[in-house]
Amino acid sequence: MKTLEVQNLTKRFPSAAQPAVNNISFALEDGEILALVGPSGCGKTTTLRLVAGLERPDCGSITINGTLAASESCFLPPEKRGVGLVFQDHALFPHLTVFDNVAFGLKGRKREEIQATVSEMLRLVGMDSLARRYPHALSGGERQRVALARALAPRPVLVLMDEPFSSLDADMRLEMREQVRDILKAMQATVVFVTHDQEEALFMGDRLAVFQRGQIEQIGAPEEIFHASATRFVAEFMGDSDFLAGSVASNHIQTEIGLLSQTISLPTAAPVEVAVRADDIDFDPEETGNAVIAARFFRGAFNVYRLRLDSGQILHAFKEHTCILPVGARVRARVSAGHPLAVFEKIDS
């Protein structure tokens, strides 16, 4: 049995020209983390709110742990769905201690059970020594862990997390995502995790669902999404791809920087675009090369070079931090991916 099944879900808002969520379907296995990722306004947060019961769908159905939670004839309120919510602002009660915040969702249970459960959750998130503190005395990362403990304490069948790290600084985000993922996996929690950050989605999700304009463009494992993007949008959004123009030849793709040995089911001479990222491109200095260095960007451990091909097309390439070449130098660029690349038929605009 799936923990979560979403079928043909649609939600429209009166002031919007198009649906916020448009006929989407997906399912989660027990213990799986699904990251919903996409640009602002793409429908990922609305989808989470529909699953939580904070919005009512116009059509479609939501089934949680075998129980129908929403359809055209049924709508369970959030408190009846067995879900735990973690928001980006943490939403802790400022007048309650850490202990009492975590205990809040356990009302009605025996005192001994509440004490044992809260203590277990606080140990799990590393906050047991701060149980008597109030939220104002905690750091952002500590408040995030308390919010997670509060969501997990009632043992929900499904945890919903909406941009939980967005209020943290960059270093804390990196630390918290690793800690939180470890906690969720230790709890064998089933999770829907919303983020607009591509790197965060690739790290957190067992699978990713990439959203655009209220629809799911692609759903799959992180490696599949990144290396085998199903659409041009996914290739561009999930890794800052450049698109190298080419044409189909027999078992090859002809490009201005060489032949790519890659079979594609398009007719010979069909125009295509090959999605290439900076780690797919290499180059060497050469006076008779096919490109010129247009810019260099120092990134600490590596340099990013912007290359302008003789056609005027721009590609980007990584080089180690010790490789420093001048802007204006001629180079020979080539594809050095080591894996099949995503190829899209070029559609005249």
C-alpha positions in Angstrom: 0.0 0.0 0.0 1.2 3.5 -0.9 1.5 6.0 2.0 0.3 8.8 -0.3 -1.5 8.6 -3.6 -2.5 11.8 -5.6 -4.6 11.3 -8.6 -5.5 14.0 -11.2 -5.3 16.8 -8.7 -6.4 20.3 -9.8 -6.7 23.5 -7.9 -7.7 26.9 -9.4 -7.7 30.3 -7.6 -10.3 32.9 -8.8 -7.7 35.6 -9.5 -5.4 33.4 -11.5 -5.4 32.9 -15.3 -4.4 29.3 -15.1 -4.7 26.5 -12.5 -2.2 26.6 -9.6 -2.1 22.8 -9.8 -3.2 21.2 -13.1 -4.1 17.5 -13.2 -1.1 16.1 -11.4 -0.6 12.5 -10.2 2.1 10.8 -8.1 2.5 8.3 -5.2 4.9 7.8 -2.3 6.1 4.5 -0.9 6.5 4.0 2.9 9.7 5.7 4.1 10.3 7.6 0.9 11.3 11.3 0.7 9.8 13.1 -2.4 11.2 16.6 -3.1 8.9 18.9 -5.0 11.1 21.5 -6.7 10.5 24.3 -9.2 10.5 28.1 -9.6 8.3 30.4 -7.6 4.6 30.1 -8.5 4.9 26.6 -10.1 2.4 24.9 -7.8 4.6 22.9 -5.5 3.5 24.7 -2.2 -0.1 24.6 -3.3 0.3 20.8 -3.8 1.6 20.4 -0.3 -1.2 22.5 1.1 -3.7 20.3 -0.7 -2.2 17.2 0.7 -2.2 18.8 4.2 -5.8 19.7 4.0 -5.1 23.5 4.1 -6.7 23.8 0.6 -9.6 22.0 -1.0 -9.0 20.6 -4.5 -11.4 21.4 -7.4 -11.0 17.9 -8.7 -8.9 14.8 -8.2 -8.3 12.7 -5.1 -5.8 12.4 -2.3 -5.4 9.1 -0.4 -3.2 8.9 2.7 -2.3 5.5 4.2 -5.3 3.9 2.5 -7.8 6.5 3.6 -9.5 8.8 1.2 -8.6 12.3 2.4 -10.0 14.5 -0.4 -12.1 14.0 -3.5 -15.2 15.7 -5.1 -17.3 14.1 -2.4 -14.9 13.9 0.6 -12.7 16.3 2.5 -10.9 15.4 5.8 -9.6 18.4 7.8 -5.9 18.6 8.5 -6.2 17.2 12.1 -7.9 14.0 10.7 -5.2 13.2 8.1 -2.3 12.0 10.3 0.2 14.4 8.8 3.0 16.4 10.5 3.7 19.9 9.2 7.0 21.8 9.2 6.9 25.3 7.9 9.7 27.7 6.8 9.1 30.0 9.8 9.1 27.1 12.3 5.8 28.3 13.8 6.9 27.6 17.4 4.8 28.9 20.3 6.9 31.7 21.9 5.3 31.3 25.3 6.1 27.5 25.5 9.3 25.8 26.3 11.0 23.5 23.9 9.6 20.5 25.8 6.0 22.0 25.8 6.2 22.9 22.1 7.1 19.3 21.2 4.4 18.0 23.6 1.7 20.2 22.1 0.5 17.6 19.5 0.3 14.9 22.1 -2.6 16.3 24.1 -5.0 13.6 25.5 -2.3 11.0 26.0 -1.1 9.8 29.4 1.5 12.0 31.1 4.1 9.2 31.2 3.6 8.6 27.5 4.0 12.3 26.7 7.2 12.5 28.8 8.7 9.4 27.2 7.8 10.5 23.6 9.0 14.1 24.0 12.3 13.0 25.6 12.8 10.5 22.7 12.2 13.1 20.1 14.5 15.7 21.7 17.3 13.1 22.0 16.7 12.2 18.3 17.2 15.8 17.2 19.9 16.6 19.7 17.9 19.1 21.8 17.4 17.2 25.0 19.7 19.5 26.9 17.7 22.5 25.9 14.2 21.2 26.8 13.5 24.1 29.3 14.6 26.9 27.0 12.1 29.2 25.1 12.2 29.7 21.3 13.7 33.2 21.6 16.8 31.7 23.3 17.5 29.3 20.4 19.4 29.6 17.2 17.7 29.3 13.8 19.0 25.7 13.4 17.9 24.8 16.9 14.4 26.1 16.3 14.3 24.1 13.1 15.1 20.9 15.0 12.4 21.6 17.6 9.9 22.2 14.8 10.9 18.8 13.3 10.6 17.1 16.7 7.1 18.6 17.2 6.0 17.3 13.8 7.4 13.8 14.4 6.2 13.4 18.0 2.7 12.1 17.2 4.2 9.6 14.8 2.4 10.9 11.7 2.0 8.6 8.6 3.2 11.5 6.5 5.5 14.5 7.1 5.1 17.7 5.0 7.9 20.2 4.9 7.5 23.6 3.2 10.9 25.3 2.5 12.0 24.4 6.0 15.6 25.8 5.7 14.8 29.1 3.8 15.3 31.3 6.9 18.8 29.9 7.6 22.1 31.2 6.4 24.0 29.3 3.7 26.3 27.4 6.1 23.5 26.5 8.5 21.3 25.3 5.6 24.0 22.8 4.5 24.4 21.5 8.1 20.7 21.3 8.8 19.8 19.5 5.5 22.2 16.7 6.4 21.1 16.4 10.0 17.4 16.5 9.1 17.7 13.9 6.4 19.5 11.6 8.8 16.7 12.1 11.4 14.0 11.4 8.8 15.7 8.3 7.6 16.3 7.1 11.2 12.5 7.5 11.8 11.7 5.8 8.5 9.4 8.8 7.8 7.5 9.3 4.6 8.0 12.9 3.5 6.9 15.5 1.0 9.7 18.2 0.9 9.1 21.5 -0.9 12.0 23.6 -2.0 13.0 26.0 -4.8 16.7 25.1 -4.4 17.9 22.6 -7.0 20.9 21.4 -5.0 18.8 21.0 -1.8 16.2 18.9 -3.8 19.0 16.6 -5.2 20.3 16.1 -1.7 17.1 15.6 0.2 14.9 13.6 -2.2 14.9 9.9 -2.9 12.9 11.1 -5.8 12.3 14.5 -7.3 9.2 16.0 -8.9 10.1 19.0 -11.0 7.2 21.4 -11.3 6.4 24.1 -13.9 3.2 26.1 -14.4 1.2 23.8 -12.2 2.3 20.5 -13.8 4.9 17.9 -13.1 7.5 18.1 -15.9 9.4 15.0 -14.7 9.5 12.7 -11.6 12.4 10.4 -10.9 15.6 9.6 -9.0 18.0 12.6 -8.5 20.5 11.0 -11.0 17.8 10.5 -13.6 16.5 14.0 -13.3 20.0 15.5 -13.5 21.5 13.4 -16.2 18.5 12.3 -18.2 16.3 15.3 -18.2 13.0 14.6 -20.0 12.4 18.2 -21.1 14.4 21.3 -22.0 13.0 23.1 -18.9 14.2 20.3 -16.5 17.7 20.3 -18.1 17.9 24.1 -17.7 16.3 24.4 -14.3 18.1 21.5 -12.6 21.7 22.4 -13.6 22.1 25.7 -15.5 22.6 23.8 -18.8 23.8 25.4 -22.0 22.2 24.1 -25.1 24.7 23.1 -27.9 23.2 23.2 -31.4 23.7 20.2 -33.6 22.1 17.9 -36.2 21.5 14.2 -36.3 24.0 12.0 -38.2 24.2 8.2 -38.4 24.7 7.1 -34.7 26.1 10.6 -34.0 25.2 14.2 -33.4 27.2 16.7 -35.4 28.1 19.9 -33.5 30.6 22.7 -34.1 32.9 21.3 -31.4 32.9 17.7 -32.8 30.8 14.5 -33.2 29.0 13.1 -30.3 28.6 9.3 -30.4 25.0 9.0 -29.3 22.0 7.2 -30.8 18.9 9.2 -31.1 15.5 8.4 -32.6 15.2 11.4 -34.9 15.6 11.5 -38.7 19.0 12.3 -40.2 19.8 16.0 -40.4 17.1 16.9 -37.8 18.2 19.9 -35.8 18.7 19.3 -32.1 20.0 20.9 -28.9 22.3 19.0 -26.6 22.1 19.9 -22.9 25.6 20.4 -21.6 26.7 21.6 -18.2 30.1 23.0 -17.1 31.3 19.6 -16.0 30.5 18.2 -19.4 32.8 20.6 -21.3 36.6 20.6 -21.3 39.1 22.7 -23.3 42.8 23.3 -24.0 44.7 26.3 -25.2 45.1 26.2 -29.0 45.7 29.1 -31.4 43.6 27.5 -34.1 40.9 26.4 -31.7 37.1 26.8 -32.0 36.4 29.2 -29.1 37.7 32.1 -27.2 37.7 32.7 -23.4 35.1 35.4 -22.8 35.3 35.4 -19.0 36.7 33.6 -15.9 34.9 33.3 -12.6 36.8 32.2 -9.5 34.8 29.8 -7.3 37.5 28.9 -4.7 38.1 25.2 -5.4 37.6 25.7 -9.2 37.3 28.3 -12.0 34.3 28.6 -14.3 35.2 29.7 -17.8 32.8 31.2 -20.2 33.7 30.2 -23.7 32.4 31.9 -26.9 32.4 29.5 -29.8 33.2 30.8 -33.3 29.4 30.8 -34.0 28.8 33.1 -31.1 27.3 30.4 -28.9 28.2 30.5 -25.2 29.3 27.4 -23.2 30.7 27.1 -19.7 33.4 24.8 -18.4 35.0 24.0 -15.1 38.8 24.0 -14.6 40.8 23.4 -11.4 41.6 26.5 -9.4 45.3 26.3 -10.5 44.4 26.6 -14.2 44.3 30.4 -14.9 44.0 31.4 -18.5 43.6 34.9 -19.8 40.4 36.3 -21.2 40.7 36.5 -25.0 42.8 33.3 -25.3 42.0 30.9 -28.1 41.0 27.4 -27.0 39.7 24.2 -28.4 36.5 23.2 -26.6 35.1 19.6 -26.6 32.5 17.5 -24.9 34.0 15.3 -22.1 30.9 14.1 -20.3 31.5 10.4 -19.8 27.8 9.7 -19.9 24.9 10.1 -22.4 23.6 13.6 -22.7 20.0 14.8 -22.9 19.1 15.8 -26.5 16.1 17.7 -27.6 14.6 18.3 -31.0 15.0 22.0 -31.9 11.6 23.6 -32.5 11.6 26.8 -34.5 10.1 29.6 -32.5 
